[in-house]
Amino acid sequence: MKPVSLILLLLFAVTTIAAAQQKTRDILFPDFQKDIAALKQKETKQEANPPKTQGRSVKESIFTNYRPQTSANSRLRTQTSRSTGKAQPSDISSEVAQQAIKASEAANPRPVTPPVITQGEQPKEKVQPRQMQIKKN
């Protein structure tokens, strides 16, 4: 019996609140129904009239000064970039590249850097990791 009475009470409260909101809306906004009707009429008029088509396509309206690149011009650029200059590193095999690196290192040795002088600090000992000792029973 309790659930049925609770459902009836909630149903009554909801309908009462909805009616009160309608009355309050009508008091605060007396022209509300007229405004809604005018908006619906505008929507039906807009649906009846199809949108006007533009004289230009979408691509022309977005890209106003767009000119596609010519293929002959791009071919000329790639040929000139490949013909001048030395070979690209990716064109050389790994063995030849390794020999070139060794030759350049032999011709230009790296300068020896002197050790960093500290202001009287004691030299840091190398810390060796401890090995875990396992006890045998």
C-alpha atoms as an extended CHARMM CRD file, in Angstrom:
* protein
*
       137  EXT
         1         1  MET       CA              0.0000000000        0.0000000000        0.0000000000  PROA      1               0.0000000000
         2         2  LYS       CA              2.8650000000        2.3590000000        0.7770000000  PROA      2               0.0000000000
         3         3  PRO       CA              4.4200000000        2.2110000000       -2.7430000000  PROA      3               0.0000000000
         4         4  VAL       CA              1.0690000000        2.8920000000       -4.4020000000  PROA      4               0.0000000000
         5         5  SER       CA              0.3780000000        5.9010000000       -2.1770000000  PROA      5               0.0000000000
         6         6  LEU       CA              3.9120000000        7.2100000000       -2.7830000000  PROA      6               0.0000000000
         7         7  ILE       CA              3.4850000000        6.9270000000       -6.5690000000  PROA      7               0.0000000000
         8         8  LEU       CA              0.1230000000        8.7080000000       -6.4180000000  PROA      8               0.0000000000
         9         9  LEU       CA              1.6130000000       11.4710000000       -4.2650000000  PROA      9               0.0000000000
        10        10  LEU       CA              4.4910000000       11.9920000000       -6.7070000000  PROA      10              0.0000000000
        11        11  LEU       CA              2.1150000000       12.0130000000       -9.7030000000  PROA      11              0.0000000000
        12        12  PHE       CA             -0.1010000000       14.6130000000       -8.0110000000  PROA      12              0.0000000000
        13        13  ALA       CA              2.9450000000       16.7640000000       -7.0920000000  PROA      13              0.0000000000
        14        14  VAL       CA              4.3250000000       16.6790000000      -10.6270000000  PROA      14              0.0000000000
        15        15  THR       CA              1.0390000000       17.7040000000      -12.2360000000  PROA      15              0.0000000000
        16        16  THR       CA              0.5280000000       20.4970000000       -9.6940000000  PROA      16              0.0000000000
        17        17  ILE       CA              4.0250000000       21.8700000000      -10.2890000000  PROA      17              0.0000000000
        18        18  ALA       CA              3.6320000000       21.7320000000      -14.0770000000  PROA      18              0.0000000000
        19        19  ALA       CA              0.3190000000       23.6410000000      -13.9230000000  PROA      19              0.0000000000
        20        20  ALA       CA              1.8890000000       26.2550000000      -11.6180000000  PROA      20              0.0000000000
        21        21  GLN       CA              4.7630000000       26.7430000000      -14.0630000000  PROA      21              0.0000000000
        22        22  GLN       CA              2.2990000000       27.2760000000      -16.9330000000  PROA      22              0.0000000000
        23        23  LYS       CA              0.4150000000       29.9380000000      -14.9540000000  PROA      23              0.0000000000
        24        24  THR       CA              3.6270000000       31.6840000000      -13.9000000000  PROA      24              0.0000000000
        25        25  ARG       CA              4.8940000000       31.7040000000      -17.4970000000  PROA      25              0.0000000000
        26        26  ASP       CA              1.6290000000       33.1890000000      -18.7310000000  PROA      26              0.0000000000
        27        27  ILE       CA              1.7200000000       35.9150000000      -16.0620000000  PROA      27              0.0000000000
        28        28  LEU       CA              5.3760000000       36.8500000000      -16.6690000000  PROA      28              0.0000000000
        29        29  PHE       CA              5.2850000000       36.5390000000      -20.4690000000  PROA      29              0.0000000000
        30        30  PRO       CA              1.7820000000       37.2640000000      -21.7780000000  PROA      30              0.0000000000
        31        31  ASP       CA              2.9180000000       37.1530000000      -25.4510000000  PROA      31              0.0000000000
        32        32  PHE       CA              4.7610000000       33.8530000000      -25.1440000000  PROA      32              0.0000000000
        33        33  GLN       CA              2.2800000000       31.7890000000      -27.1730000000  PROA      33              0.0000000000
        34        34  LYS       CA              2.2130000000       34.4260000000      -29.9340000000  PROA      34              0.0000000000
        35        35  ASP       CA              6.0160000000       34.4490000000      -30.1270000000  PROA      35              0.0000000000
        36        36  ILE       CA              6.1690000000       30.6540000000      -30.3870000000  PROA      36              0.0000000000
        37        37  ALA       CA              3.5660000000       30.6890000000      -33.1770000000  PROA      37              0.0000000000
        38        38  ALA       CA              5.5290000000       33.3820000000      -35.0790000000  PROA      38              0.0000000000
        39        39  LEU       CA              8.7650000000       31.3590000000      -34.8030000000  PROA      39              0.0000000000
        40        40  LYS       CA              7.0570000000       28.2230000000      -36.1160000000  PROA      40              0.0000000000
        41        41  GLN       CA              5.6430000000       30.1780000000      -39.0820000000  PROA      41              0.0000000000
        42        42  LYS       CA              9.1490000000       31.4620000000      -39.9310000000  PROA      42              0.0000000000
        43        43  GLU       CA             10.4970000000       27.9080000000      -39.8320000000  PROA      43              0.0000000000
        44        44  THR       CA              7.8090000000       26.6530000000      -42.2100000000  PROA      44              0.0000000000
        45        45  LYS       CA              8.4580000000       29.5470000000      -44.6120000000  PROA      45              0.0000000000
        46        46  GLN       CA             12.1960000000       28.8070000000      -44.6130000000  PROA      46              0.0000000000
        47        47  GLU       CA             11.5640000000       25.1210000000      -45.2770000000  PROA      47              0.0000000000
        48        48  ALA       CA              9.2810000000       25.9830000000      -48.1980000000  PROA      48              0.0000000000
        49        49  ASN       CA             11.8920000000       28.2170000000      -49.9040000000  PROA      49              0.0000000000
        50        50  PRO       CA             14.9400000000       26.2540000000      -51.1010000000  PROA      50              0.0000000000
        51        51  PRO       CA             18.3050000000       27.8820000000      -50.4130000000  PROA      51              0.0000000000
        52        52  LYS       CA             19.6840000000       29.9780000000      -53.2440000000  PROA      52              0.0000000000
        53        53  THR       CA             22.6400000000       28.4680000000      -55.0770000000  PROA      53              0.0000000000
        54        54  GLN       CA             25.7950000000       30.4740000000      -55.3650000000  PROA      54              0.0000000000
        55        55  GLY       CA             27.4260000000       31.2360000000      -58.6870000000  PROA      55              0.0000000000
        56        56  ARG       CA             30.7760000000       29.8740000000      -57.4740000000  PROA      56              0.0000000000
        57        57  SER       CA             31.7240000000       26.4950000000      -56.1370000000  PROA      57              0.0000000000
        58        58  VAL       CA             32.7340000000       25.9790000000      -52.5280000000  PROA      58              0.0000000000
        59        59  LYS       CA             36.3610000000       25.4380000000      -53.5170000000  PROA      59              0.0000000000
        60        60  GLU       CA             36.4650000000       28.7500000000      -55.3890000000  PROA      60              0.0000000000
        61        61  SER       CA             34.8990000000       30.6440000000      -52.5030000000  PROA      61              0.0000000000
        62        62  ILE       CA             37.3020000000       29.2030000000      -49.9070000000  PROA      62              0.0000000000
        63        63  PHE       CA             40.5270000000       29.3960000000      -51.9300000000  PROA      63              0.0000000000
        64        64  THR       CA             40.2670000000       32.7370000000      -53.6960000000  PROA      64              0.0000000000
        65        65  ASN       CA             43.7560000000       32.8620000000      -55.2600000000  PROA      65              0.0000000000
        66        66  TYR       CA             44.4750000000       29.1500000000      -55.4850000000  PROA      66              0.0000000000
        67        67  ARG       CA             46.5040000000       27.9920000000      -58.4650000000  PROA      67              0.0000000000
        68        68  PRO       CA             47.5800000000       24.3520000000      -58.6430000000  PROA      68              0.0000000000
        69        69  GLN       CA             51.2990000000       23.7030000000      -59.0080000000  PROA      69              0.0000000000
        70        70  THR       CA             52.4280000000       22.7150000000      -62.4690000000  PROA      70              0.0000000000
        71        71  SER       CA             54.0470000000       19.3300000000      -62.7800000000  PROA      71              0.0000000000
        72        72  ALA       CA             56.8150000000       20.5040000000      -65.1720000000  PROA      72              0.0000000000
        73        73  ASN       CA             58.0080000000       23.0660000000      -62.6500000000  PROA      73              0.0000000000
        74        74  SER       CA             58.2350000000       20.4930000000      -59.8510000000  PROA      74              0.0000000000
        75        75  ARG       CA             60.1220000000       18.0400000000      -62.0870000000  PROA      75              0.0000000000
        76        76  LEU       CA             62.6440000000       20.7280000000      -62.9470000000  PROA      76              0.0000000000
        77        77  ARG       CA             63.2150000000       21.4870000000      -59.2630000000  PROA      77              0.0000000000
        78        78  THR       CA             63.8440000000       17.8480000000      -58.3590000000  PROA      78              0.0000000000
        79        79  GLN       CA             66.2670000000       17.3480000000      -61.2260000000  PROA      79              0.0000000000
        80        80  THR       CA             68.3000000000       20.4290000000      -60.3210000000  PROA      80              0.0000000000
        81        81  SER       CA             68.4190000000       19.5240000000      -56.6370000000  PROA      81              0.0000000000
        82        82  ARG       CA             69.6730000000       16.0120000000      -57.3790000000  PROA      82              0.0000000000
        83        83  SER       CA             72.1960000000       17.0010000000      -60.0340000000  PROA      83              0.0000000000
        84        84  THR       CA             74.0850000000       19.5980000000      -57.9540000000  PROA      84              0.0000000000
        85        85  GLY       CA             75.9900000000       18.7870000000      -54.8040000000  PROA      85              0.0000000000
        86        86  LYS       CA             77.5600000000       15.6340000000      -53.4950000000  PROA      86              0.0000000000
        87        87  ALA       CA             75.8140000000       12.3450000000      -52.8200000000  PROA      87              0.0000000000
        88        88  GLN       CA             73.2980000000       12.1100000000      -50.0260000000  PROA      88              0.0000000000
        89        89  PRO       CA             74.2810000000       10.0770000000      -46.9420000000  PROA      89              0.0000000000
        90        90  SER       CA             71.4420000000        7.6720000000      -47.6110000000  PROA      90              0.0000000000
        91        91  ASP       CA             72.8680000000        6.8940000000      -51.0720000000  PROA      91              0.0000000000
        92        92  ILE       CA             76.1730000000        5.6290000000      -49.6160000000  PROA      92              0.0000000000
        93        93  SER       CA             76.4810000000        2.0760000000      -48.2850000000  PROA      93              0.0000000000
        94        94  SER       CA             77.2770000000        1.5420000000      -44.6180000000  PROA      94              0.0000000000
        95        95  GLU       CA             80.7600000000        0.1270000000      -45.3110000000  PROA      95              0.0000000000
        96        96  VAL       CA             81.7960000000        3.1200000000      -47.4090000000  PROA      96              0.0000000000
        97        97  ALA       CA             80.3640000000        5.4900000000      -44.8190000000  PROA      97              0.0000000000
        98        98  GLN       CA             82.2720000000        3.7570000000      -42.0150000000  PROA      98              0.0000000000
        99        99  GLN       CA             85.5490000000        4.0600000000      -43.9630000000  PROA      99              0.0000000000
       100       100  ALA       CA             84.8640000000        7.7580000000      -44.5990000000  PROA      100             0.0000000000
       101       101  ILE       CA             84.2400000000        8.3430000000      -40.8980000000  PROA      101             0.0000000000
       102       102  LYS       CA             87.4970000000        6.6110000000      -39.9140000000  PROA      102             0.0000000000
       103       103  ALA       CA             89.4170000000        8.6460000000      -42.4820000000  PROA      103             0.0000000000
       104       104  SER       CA             87.9600000000       11.9240000000      -41.2210000000  PROA      104             0.0000000000
       105       105  GLU       CA             88.7010000000       10.9850000000      -37.5990000000  PROA      105             0.0000000000
       106       106  ALA       CA             92.3050000000       10.1590000000      -38.4930000000  PROA      106             0.0000000000
       107       107  ALA       CA             92.7050000000       13.4750000000      -40.3440000000  PROA      107             0.0000000000
       108       108  ASN       CA             91.0370000000       15.5480000000      -37.6230000000  PROA      108             0.0000000000
       109       109  PRO       CA             91.6600000000       14.0020000000      -34.1900000000  PROA      109             0.0000000000
       110       110  ARG       CA             89.5520000000       15.1950000000      -31.3120000000  PROA      110             0.0000000000
       111       111  PRO       CA             91.2590000000       17.6110000000      -28.9260000000  PROA      111             0.0000000000
       112       112  VAL       CA             92.1290000000       16.1790000000      -25.5400000000  PROA      112             0.0000000000
       113       113  THR       CA             90.1760000000       17.8550000000      -22.7830000000  PROA      113             0.0000000000
       114       114  PRO       CA             92.0540000000       18.4530000000      -19.5390000000  PROA      114             0.0000000000
       115       115  PRO       CA             90.4850000000       17.0810000000      -16.3710000000  PROA      115             0.0000000000
       116       116  VAL       CA             88.1920000000       19.4080000000      -14.4690000000  PROA      116             0.0000000000
       117       117  ILE       CA             90.0110000000       21.0310000000      -11.5420000000  PROA      117             0.0000000000
       118       118  THR       CA             87.9790000000       21.1190000000       -8.3670000000  PROA      118             0.0000000000
       119       119  GLN       CA             88.4210000000       23.4240000000       -5.3880000000  PROA      119             0.0000000000
       120       120  GLY       CA             90.0600000000       20.9940000000       -3.0110000000  PROA      120             0.0000000000
       121       121  GLU       CA             87.3870000000       18.3240000000       -3.0940000000  PROA      121             0.0000000000
       122       122  GLN       CA             88.3400000000       14.8200000000       -2.3010000000  PROA      122             0.0000000000
       123       123  PRO       CA             88.1580000000       12.4870000000       -5.2650000000  PROA      123             0.0000000000
       124       124  LYS       CA             84.9390000000       10.5560000000       -5.3530000000  PROA      124             0.0000000000
       125       125  GLU       CA             85.3080000000        6.8500000000       -4.9550000000  PROA      125             0.0000000000
       126       126  LYS       CA             83.6210000000        4.6110000000       -7.3810000000  PROA      126             0.0000000000
       127       127  VAL       CA             80.6800000000        2.9690000000       -5.6870000000  PROA      127             0.0000000000
       128       128  GLN       CA             80.4270000000       -0.6820000000       -6.4880000000  PROA      128             0.0000000000
       129       129  PRO       CA             77.0890000000       -2.4220000000       -6.0870000000  PROA      129             0.0000000000
       130       130  ARG       CA             76.8850000000       -4.8580000000       -3.2160000000  PROA      130             0.0000000000
       131       131  GLN       CA             76.4330000000       -8.4470000000       -4.0560000000  PROA      131             0.0000000000
       132       132  MET       CA             73.7970000000      -10.2850000000       -2.1440000000  PROA      132             0.0000000000
       133       133  GLN       CA             75.0340000000      -13.1300000000       -0.0630000000  PROA      133             0.0000000000
       134       134  ILE       CA             72.8030000000      -16.1230000000        0.1730000000  PROA      134             0.0000000000
       135       135  LYS       CA             73.1330000000      -18.1460000000        3.3190000000  PROA      135             0.0000000000
       136       136  LYS       CA             73.1120000000      -21.8650000000        2.8800000000  PROA      136             0.0000000000
       137       137  ASN       CA             71.5210000000      -23.9830000000        5.5780000000  PROA      137             0.0000000000
